[in-house]
Amino acid sequence: MKRRQFIGTVGAGALAGTVLSAPAKAEETREWRMVTTWPKNFPGLGTGANYLADLITKLSNGRINVKVYGAGELVDAFGIFDLVRDGGAELGHGASYYWKGKSQAAQFFAAVPFGLNAQEMNAWLYHGGGMELWEDTYNAFGLHPMAGGNTGVQMGGWFNEEINSVDDLKGLKMRIPGLGGEVLKRAGGTPVSLPGGEIFTSLETGAIDATEWVGPYNDLAFGLYKAAKYYYYPGWHEPGTTLECFVNKEALDELPDDLRAIVLNAARVANQDMLAEFTARNRKALQTLVNEHGVELRKFPDGVLRKIKGLSDEVVAEIADADPQSKKVYQSFKSFRDNVMVWHDVSERAYLNARAL
């Protein structure tokens, strides 16, 4: 009896202690905003941003709740870099070649004409020193960059006139960003920088003569086949375009280790997922463009590609010499490209050639 009374007394005391003690502090919830250069919910690019935002929210169990804003909702498409830098949003989703006016070196982390494809870009970034150089480049702006997607090899663009020689590029007003735009300028054309949401109208009204965008999946969604006749390949200017998600460095540094790891690794998952989606959906979209909409699919003549490649080598080398950071990034990029080509000549290229026999 005494034993039962003792246990009852201890149990009651323990329960009282539990009730009377202060409740555990609830885990802090962070409300983050992601601004993008893409139209809201645009297939592939916009939905890729949505996927990353949802992944961060779910993996963090809601401790970081990310809300996505399309281009023009909080700031215009090309204003996201400054907004995130200044703390107006925590995350930005776009492509680093849009920021060449802030850093020439930034362009190398998106796409380089005749450069690395998606597989090679990921290898350079994650295991070839590229990510460290990217972080070093963006650190000056208080931003931390992450690879957040890849389109794979893009298409060469939409034209209303045939391209039979490099002379056909002279005087051509074409929407084409980054280093590819600089190459077009060297060939005598006029590169125009436009956000995605303005491309169709500009092409339809004749404000531009030609445009590149991404590939069949995205180009079909924009209805570009209604505004141009010829669809050229390959996308020499963007052989494996890395999309970026950059985060305000102060916001990232404030996170506990587990949440920081979630943000960084969620971007790697999104990077892989976007490439898989584009690879799967481009095939069907290309068939639709050709078979249902009568698009004329054309390959750039080999002579045009050879001439453009020579111009590309000149342009990229000159930009690399413009400032120390660009030179450092270019040297790393070029060294990796030259070495990985040796391996891919006897692996990826050899296999694809054999499969085509």
TORNU-804842 format. One record per residue (C-alpha): residue in three letters; y, z, x. Coordinates in nm, 4 decimals, decimal comma. Layout:
residues N
  residu         y         z         x
     ALA         Y         Z         X
...
END
This chain:
residues 357
  residu         y         z         x
     MET    0,0000    0,0000    0,0000
     LYS    0,2400    0,0919    0,2790
     ARG    0,1438   -0,2291    0,4588
     ARG    0,2264   -0,4393    0,1516
     GLN    0,5577   -0,2567    0,1100
     PHE    0,6461   -0,3255    0,4760
     ILE    0,5718   -0,6988    0,4464
     GLY    0,7699   -0,7185    0,1226
     THR    1,0653   -0,5427    0,2827
     VAL    1,0612   -0,7707    0,5870
     GLY    1,0296   -1,0821    0,3677
     ALA    1,3196   -0,9768    0,1487
     GLY    1,5297   -0,8980    0,4513
     ALA    1,4554   -1,2345    0,6045
     LEU    1,5436   -1,4115    0,2804
     ALA    1,8646   -1,2138    0,2523
     GLY    1,9513   -1,3080    0,6088
     THR    1,8958   -1,6723    0,5277
     VAL    2,1119   -1,6586    0,2185
     LEU    2,3911   -1,4627    0,3831
     SER    2,4099   -1,6704    0,7035
     ALA    2,6571   -1,9601    0,7243
     PRO    2,5068   -2,2973    0,6187
     ALA    2,4391   -2,5523    0,8956
     LYS    2,7268   -2,7932    0,9535
     ALA    2,6684   -3,1309    0,7908
     GLU    2,6366   -3,4266    1,0272
     GLU    2,9669   -3,6086    1,0602
     THR    2,9808   -3,9503    0,8920
     ARG    3,1875   -4,2173    1,0649
     GLU    3,3404   -4,4949    0,8578
     TRP    3,3618   -4,8019    1,0782
     ARG    3,5157   -5,1398    1,0048
     MET    3,3891   -5,4699    1,1437
     VAL    3,6317   -5,7653    1,1379
     THR    3,4993   -6,1158    1,1944
     THR    3,6220   -6,4640    1,2763
     TRP    3,3857   -6,6050    1,0125
     PRO    3,4420   -6,6696    0,6432
     LYS    3,3035   -6,3842    0,4347
     ASN    2,9239   -6,4065    0,3979
     PHE    2,9122   -6,7485    0,5657
     PRO    2,5462   -6,8453    0,6315
     GLY    2,4164   -6,7638    0,9782
     LEU    2,7391   -6,6457    1,1393
     GLY    2,8880   -6,4320    0,8631
     THR    2,5505   -6,3096    0,7416
     GLY    2,4615   -6,2351    1,1040
     ALA    2,7590   -5,9990    1,1180
     ASN    2,6433   -5,8435    0,7893
     TYR    2,2923   -5,7984    0,9296
     LEU    2,4216   -5,6152    1,2357
     ALA    2,6484   -5,3909    1,0269
     ASP    2,3604   -5,3017    0,7911
     LEU    2,1298   -5,2367    1,0851
     ILE    2,3708   -4,9902    1,2445
     THR    2,4175   -4,8147    0,9110
     LYS    2,0440   -4,7869    0,8405
     LEU    1,9317   -4,6925    1,1910
     SER    2,1956   -4,4206    1,2051
     ASN    2,0830   -4,2937    0,8636
     GLY    2,4379   -4,3459    0,7375
     ARG    2,6007   -4,1463    1,0172
     ILE    2,7876   -4,4671    1,1017
     ASN    2,8731   -4,6581    0,7874
     VAL    2,9916   -5,0089    0,8764
     LYS    3,1918   -5,2213    0,6314
     VAL    3,2375   -5,5910    0,7124
     TYR    3,5595   -5,7859    0,6582
     GLY    3,5629   -6,1650    0,6723
     ALA    3,8358   -6,3719    0,8328
     GLY    4,1687   -6,3139    0,6607
     GLU    4,0722   -5,9956    0,4769
     LEU    4,2224   -5,7470    0,7208
     VAL    4,3545   -5,9897    0,9811
     ASP    4,3349   -6,3624    1,0451
     ALA    4,0304   -6,5014    1,2268
     PHE    4,1903   -6,5070    1,5702
     GLY    4,3559   -6,1667    1,5302
     ILE    4,0394   -5,9586    1,5478
     PHE    4,0490   -5,9076    1,9256
     ASP    4,3877   -5,7370    1,9154
     LEU    4,3044   -5,5369    1,6027
     VAL    3,9924   -5,3818    1,7567
     ARG    4,1655   -5,3304    2,0907
     ASP    4,4459   -5,1402    1,9181
     GLY    4,2056   -4,9272    1,7105
     GLY    4,2713   -5,0923    1,3735
     ALA    3,8968   -5,1565    1,3444
     GLU    3,6013   -5,0359    1,5464
     LEU    3,4008   -5,3605    1,5693
     GLY    3,4797   -5,7295    1,6027
     HIS    3,2366   -6,0194    1,5551
     GLY    3,3210   -6,3614    1,6949
     ALA    3,2821   -6,5746    2,0074
     SER    3,4343   -6,4939    2,3443
     TYR    3,5734   -6,8430    2,4101
     TYR    3,8353   -6,7755    2,1440
     TRP    4,0013   -6,5304    2,3852
     LYS    4,0616   -6,7624    2,6796
     GLY    4,4358   -6,6987    2,6377
     LYS    4,3682   -6,3348    2,7236
     SER    4,1051   -6,3911    2,9908
     GLN    3,9812   -6,7235    3,1252
     ALA    3,6637   -6,5456    3,2344
     ALA    3,5767   -6,4590    2,8741
     GLN    3,4729   -6,8174    2,8010
     PHE    3,1692   -6,8006    3,0276
     PHE    3,0030   -6,5426    2,8028
     ALA    2,9947   -6,7755    2,5006
     ALA    2,9043   -7,1253    2,6180
     VAL    2,9508   -7,3432    2,9247
     PRO    2,9151   -7,7232    2,8975
     PHE    2,5784   -7,8286    3,0397
     GLY    2,5181   -7,4605    3,1104
     LEU    2,2546   -7,2112    2,9997
     ASN    2,0563   -7,2422    2,6782
     ALA    1,9930   -6,9396    2,4546
     GLN    1,6853   -6,8206    2,6406
     GLU    1,8625   -6,8530    2,9736
     MET    2,1827   -6,6887    2,8484
     ASN    1,9907   -6,3823    2,7360
     ALA    1,8111   -6,3711    3,0705
     TRP    2,1405   -6,3885    3,2611
     LEU    2,3097   -6,1290    3,0429
     TYR    2,0298   -5,8728    3,0305
     HIS    1,8564   -5,9269    3,3650
     GLY    2,0870   -6,1374    3,5804
     GLY    2,4047   -5,9297    3,6016
     GLY    2,5935   -6,1137    3,3286
     MET    2,6369   -5,8155    3,0971
     GLU    2,7878   -5,6031    3,3716
     LEU    3,0416   -5,8779    3,4426
     TRP    3,1176   -5,9106    3,0711
     GLU    3,1768   -5,5371    3,0429
     ASP    3,4010   -5,5483    3,3489
     THR    3,6024   -5,8339    3,1954
     TYR    3,6553   -5,6592    2,8608
     ASN    3,7109   -5,3134    3,0067
     ALA    4,0698   -5,4115    3,0878
     PHE    4,1288   -5,4459    2,7122
     GLY    3,9615   -5,1208    2,6101
     LEU    3,6653   -5,3062    2,4584
     HIS    3,2913   -5,2974    2,5139
     PRO    3,1162   -5,6350    2,4563
     MET    2,7673   -5,6907    2,3185
     ALA    2,5685   -6,0076    2,2576
     GLY    2,5338   -6,0178    1,8792
     GLY    2,3660   -6,3518    1,8087
     ASN    2,2952   -6,6993    1,9381
     THR    2,3012   -7,0365    1,7647
     GLY    2,0763   -7,2156    2,0110
     VAL    2,1701   -7,5682    2,1191
     GLN    2,4414   -7,6940    1,8866
     MET    2,5119   -8,0443    1,7583
     GLY    2,7605   -8,2724    1,9318
     GLY    2,9861   -8,3046    1,6299
     TRP    3,1018   -8,5133    1,3350
     PHE    3,2852   -8,8428    1,3900
     ASN    3,4143   -9,1215    1,1688
     GLU    3,3986   -9,3722    1,4537
     GLU    3,1054   -9,4485    1,6824
     ILE    3,1111   -9,3109    2,0369
     ASN    2,9814   -9,5854    2,2651
     SER    3,1740   -9,5000    2,5807
     VAL    3,3984   -9,2267    2,7176
     ASP    3,6954   -9,4496    2,6316
     ASP    3,6208   -9,3809    2,2641
     LEU    3,7211   -9,0183    2,3253
     LYS    4,0709   -9,1115    2,4383
     GLY    4,3347   -9,0084    2,1865
     LEU    4,0721   -8,8366    1,9709
     LYS    4,1936   -8,5198    1,7975
     MET    3,8876   -8,2998    1,7766
     ARG    3,8275   -7,9435    1,6752
     ILE    3,6427   -7,8089    1,9793
     PRO    3,7062   -7,4678    2,1397
     GLY    3,6530   -7,3152    2,4815
     LEU    3,5507   -7,5005    2,7929
     GLY    3,4288   -7,7957    2,5876
     GLY    3,7830   -7,8468    2,4655
     GLU    3,9109   -7,8566    2,8216
     VAL    3,6538   -8,1246    2,9047
     LEU    3,7623   -8,3328    2,6052
     LYS    4,1209   -8,3069    2,7283
     ARG    4,0126   -8,4302    3,0725
     ALA    3,8462   -8,7268    2,8999
     GLY    4,1759   -8,8149    2,7289
     GLY    4,1216   -8,6459    2,3944
     THR    4,3179   -8,3702    2,2228
     PRO    4,1268   -8,0458    2,1578
     VAL    4,2319   -7,8501    1,8490
     SER    4,1438   -7,4851    1,7902
     LEU    4,0734   -7,4055    1,4257
     PRO    3,8895   -7,1203    1,2546
     GLY    3,5848   -7,2235    1,0548
     GLY    3,7515   -7,1924    0,7186
     GLU    4,0061   -7,4654    0,8021
     ILE    3,7727   -7,7293    0,9449
     PHE    3,6667   -7,9226    0,6351
     THR    4,0174   -7,9713    0,4964
     SER    4,1534   -8,0724    0,8369
     LEU    3,8796   -8,3325    0,8810
     GLU    3,9049   -8,4599    0,5247
     THR    4,2834   -8,5044    0,5369
     GLY    4,2830   -8,6667    0,8802
     ALA    4,4627   -8,3812    1,0546
     ILE    4,1749   -8,4075    1,3029
     ASP    3,9593   -8,7114    1,3798
     ALA    3,6380   -8,5279    1,4599
     THR    3,4941   -8,1798    1,4747
     GLU    3,2084   -7,9803    1,6106
     TRP    3,1041   -7,6668    1,4293
     VAL    2,7549   -7,5331    1,4891
     GLY    2,4488   -7,7206    1,3680
     PRO    2,2794   -7,8515    1,0524
     TYR    2,2405   -7,5111    0,8835
     ASN    2,6104   -7,4258    0,9034
     ASP    2,7424   -7,7816    0,8848
     LEU    2,5564   -7,8443    0,5598
     ALA    2,7012   -7,5248    0,4125
     PHE    3,0537   -7,6464    0,4974
     GLY    2,9871   -7,9890    0,3455
     LEU    3,1068   -8,1681    0,6582
     TYR    2,8953   -8,4706    0,5672
     LYS    3,1516   -8,5396    0,2930
     ALA    3,4287   -8,5877    0,5487
     ALA    3,2607   -8,7734    0,8372
     LYS    2,9945   -9,0405    0,8741
     TYR    2,8303   -8,9984    1,2139
     TYR    2,6506   -8,6861    1,3339
     TYR    2,6050   -8,6831    1,7118
     TYR    2,3703   -8,4894    1,9377
     PRO    2,3133   -8,3094    2,1719
     GLY    2,5750   -8,0355    2,1820
     TRP    2,6540   -8,0728    2,5525
     HIS    2,9513   -7,8398    2,5109
     GLU    2,7534   -7,5493    2,3603
     PRO    2,3923   -7,5499    2,4787
     GLY    2,3206   -7,1936    2,3676
     THR    2,6241   -7,0209    2,2252
     THR    2,6258   -6,6423    2,2425
     LEU    2,8096   -6,4764    1,9559
     GLU    2,9645   -6,1443    2,0399
     CYS    3,0188   -5,8093    1,8794
     PHE    3,2743   -5,6026    2,0665
     VAL    3,3477   -5,2394    1,9978
     ASN    3,6578   -5,0329    2,0623
     LYS    3,5625   -4,8480    2,3798
     GLU    3,7221   -4,5214    2,2748
     ALA    3,5264   -4,5239    1,9483
     LEU    3,2033   -4,6001    2,1353
     ASP    3,2600   -4,3300    2,3959
     GLU    3,3142   -4,0703    2,1238
     LEU    2,9630   -4,1220    1,9890
     PRO    2,6760   -3,8875    2,0768
     ASP    2,4091   -4,0463    2,2939
     ASP    2,1710   -4,1305    2,0099
     LEU    2,4351   -4,3108    1,8022
     ARG    2,5620   -4,4980    2,1056
     ALA    2,2075   -4,6156    2,1744
     ILE    2,1733   -4,7262    1,8123
     VAL    2,4896   -4,9388    1,8264
     LEU    2,3975   -5,1050    2,1565
     ASN    2,0369   -5,1744    2,0648
     ALA    2,1152   -5,2884    1,7106
     ALA    2,3217   -5,5660    1,8691
     ARG    2,0215   -5,6750    2,0766
     VAL    1,8067   -5,6936    1,7640
     ALA    2,0749   -5,8940    1,5816
     ASN    2,1065   -6,1240    1,8812
     GLN    1,7362   -6,2082    1,8604
     ASP    1,7321   -6,2361    1,4815
     MET    2,0189   -6,4867    1,4597
     LEU    1,8542   -6,7252    1,7053
     ALA    1,5307   -6,7066    1,5067
     GLU    1,7164   -6,7795    1,1825
     PHE    1,9031   -7,0810    1,3212
     THR    1,5838   -7,2212    1,4727
     ALA    1,4046   -7,1896    1,1397
     ARG    1,6820   -7,3188    0,9119
     ASN    1,8302   -7,6024    1,1192
     ARG    1,5139   -7,8094    1,0789
     LYS    1,5269   -7,8174    0,6997
     ALA    1,9056   -7,8590    0,6875
     LEU    1,8915   -8,1625    0,9184
     GLN    1,6352   -8,3273    0,6911
     THR    1,8623   -8,2646    0,3929
     LEU    2,1642   -8,4160    0,5683
     VAL    1,9790   -8,7301    0,6692
     ASN    1,7456   -8,7858    0,3722
     GLU    1,9614   -8,6667    0,0842
     HIS    2,3180   -8,7273    0,2040
     GLY    2,2686   -9,0378    0,4149
     VAL    2,4166   -8,8941    0,7336
     GLU    2,3823   -9,1273    1,0336
     LEU    2,2257   -8,9276    1,3143
     ARG    2,3281   -9,0601    1,6561
     LYS    2,2553   -8,9611    2,0152
     PHE    2,5405   -8,9742    2,2635
     PRO    2,4692   -9,2640    2,5030
     ASP    2,3355   -9,1546    2,8397
     GLY    2,6374   -9,3098    3,0102
     VAL    2,8719   -9,0954    2,8010
     LEU    2,6736   -8,7814    2,8782
     ARG    2,6696   -8,8544    3,2516
     LYS    3,0457   -8,9077    3,2570
     ILE    3,1134   -8,5956    3,0506
     LYS    2,8857   -8,3902    3,2733
     GLY    3,0849   -8,4969    3,5781
     LEU    3,4099   -8,4031    3,4058
     SER    3,2578   -8,0718    3,2952
     ASP    3,1640   -7,9774    3,6497
     GLU    3,5214   -8,0484    3,7611
     VAL    3,6849   -7,8541    3,4766
     VAL    3,4606   -7,5484    3,5008
     ALA    3,5028   -7,5260    3,8783
     GLU    3,8819   -7,5502    3,8494
     ILE    3,8969   -7,2786    3,5825
     ALA    3,6733   -7,0607    3,7975
     ASP    3,9279   -7,0869    4,0788
     ALA    4,2145   -6,9836    3,8496
     ASP    4,1657   -6,6088    3,8934
     PRO    3,9353   -6,3698    4,0816
     GLN    3,7460   -6,2491    3,7730
     SER    3,6671   -6,6019    3,6551
     LYS    3,5472   -6,6918    4,0023
     LYS    3,3201   -6,3888    4,0195
     VAL    3,1698   -6,4622    3,6774
     TYR    3,1272   -6,8341    3,7511
     GLN    2,9531   -6,7704    4,0810
     SER    2,7021   -6,5432    3,9098
     PHE    2,6552   -6,7867    3,6206
     LYS    2,6107   -7,0923    3,8434
     SER    2,3710   -6,9192    4,0797
     PHE    2,1554   -6,8067    3,7899
     ARG    2,1622   -7,1528    3,6277
     ASP    2,0648   -7,3311    3,9488
     ASN    1,7721   -7,0972    4,0072
     VAL    1,6420   -7,0818    3,6512
     MET    1,6442   -7,4629    3,6324
     VAL    1,3820   -7,4731    3,9085
     TRP    1,1532   -7,2522    3,7009
     HIS    1,2208   -7,4286    3,3709
     ASP    1,1521   -7,7695    3,5228
     VAL    0,7881   -7,6649    3,5654
     SER    0,7669   -7,4511    3,2517
     GLU    0,9841   -7,5163    2,9438
     ARG    1,0889   -7,8740    3,0243
     ALA    0,7413   -7,9724    3,1476
     TYR    0,5795   -7,8299    2,8371
     LEU    0,8219   -7,9994    2,5950
     ASN    0,7724   -8,3309    2,7724
     ALA    0,3960   -8,2877    2,7516
     ARG    0,4105   -8,1956    2,3843
     ALA    0,6014   -8,5166    2,3125
     LEU    0,3304   -8,7405    2,4658
END
